[in-house]
């Protein structure tokens, strides 16, 4: 996340908004797709959060070793990157991150579903990963226009984070 010049945005929370739940597809009818951020430019260490398995209302929690938590300040020279992992073992969930923010005295909640990422209509899917083919894409934010490139699938993203 990057702020507009001259403004500081405070990120108070990132919530998981479930758009749809369904039975998981069979392995021959689905592929696990991983979208990796190309970053916001520069060398930014992302903040890692995960959601509790198949909870009816998933809550993001900091991964083990994460040294800070909300709120985060985002300014022109200090962007922030968040790595959100939702694991599902029993259902297909369609979801979007919901960002609670404030800037210049205004408070808002925004669903993160940018048109350029082609998730505005569908959201992100989280399905059980066992037995599904896997493919990964990396966003090259430095190219003009930004584009998706094939990447190595990060199996660590499918592991349940250790509790503190």
N, C-alpha and C positions, 0 to 999 in steps of 0.2 A: 504494500500500500504506500502510495506517495501522496503528499499534500500539495496543494496549489501554492505557488510562490507567495510568501508573506503570511501564510496561515499555518497554524498548528492544529491538527486533528487529534482528539483524544479517543482512542478505541477503548470503550468501557467493558465490552464483552463481545464474544462471538458465540452465537447459539446455533444449534442444528434445527432447521425447519424441515420437518418431514412432509413431503408433498404426496407420497403414495407408498403403500405397502402391498406386497403381493407374495405369493408363494415363489420360491426360487425356481428359475428355469432349469431345465435338464442340461448337463454338460455339453450335449450335442447341439444345444440351441443358444449357447451364450459364450462369450469370451470376456475374460477379466482384462479391462483396459486401465492402464495407469497413466495419468497425466502428470508430468513433472514440470515444475516451474523453472523457467530460465532465469528467474530472479528479476529484480527491479533495476539491474545495472549495478556494477560495483560488487564488492565482496560482502554480502550481507549474510549473517548467520540466522537461519530461520528459528522461530519459536515453535516448538513441537507440542501439539495437543492431540488427545485421542478421546473418542466417545465410548461410553460403557456399552459394550456388546449389543444385545438386542433389547435394551430398555425401551419402554413405550415412549419416553421423552428423553432422548439421548442428551447427556450433559458433557460438555468438553472438560477435560481435566488435563493439567500439565503432565507431560511425560516425565518419567524418572530422570533426574539430572537437570530438568528445566529450572533455571535459577530465578526467573521472574514470572509474574503473572499480571493479569489486568489490574489497572488500566495501563495502556501503552500510549506514548505520545509519538505522533508521526509529523515530521516537518519536512520542508523542502530538502534539507541536507541530511536528514535522518529518516529514510524510509524503513518500514518494518515488513518482514515476510513471515507468514504463518503457514506451518505444515500441519494440516488437519487430517487425521486418520480415523475413519469409521469402519469398524469391523462388524460383520454380520455373520451369524452362524445358521439362522433359521428362516430368513426371509430376504426378499428383494426390496430394498428401500430406495426411493427416489428422494433426494434431499438437496437443499442449498444452504450455504452458510448465511446466517443472518447477523449483520454487523451493527452493534449498538455504538453510536459515536456522538461526539459533540465538537462543534467548531464555532468560534466567535459568539458564544452564548446560545447557539441553536443546538438542539438535541434531535437525533433521528435514528431510525432503524432502517437499514437497507439490505435487501436480499442481494447476495453476490451472485449474479447470473448475467455476466456481460455478453452482449450479442456476439462479440468477436470470438468467444470461446465456444459458441454454438451450444450453450446449455440453457439459454434463456427460456426455451419452451419445455425442456425436458428435465432439467436439474441433473444432479450427479446420481449415479446408481451405486449401491453397495449390495453385493450379493455374497453368499458363501463362496469361498475361493477353491474348495477342493474339487479337483477333476476338470476344471475349466481351462481351455487354452488361455495363454497370457500374452499380451502385447503392451508395449510402453511407448509413449510419445513425450518428447521434451519440447517445451515452448522456447523458441529462439527469439527472445524479446529484442535482441540487438539488430536483427534484420529488418528491412523496411519493405513491405509491411511485415510484422511479426508472423512467424510460421511455425508449424509443428514438424519436428524431425523424429525419425525412428530412434529409439533409445533402448538401453538394457533394462529389463524388468527388475525392479528392486524387491526381492522376496522379503526383505526385512520389513517392508511396509505391511505385510500380512500377518506379522507376529503381534501377539498381544503384549503391550508394554508391561514391564515389571512394575508392581506396585511399590510405593515408597516404603 
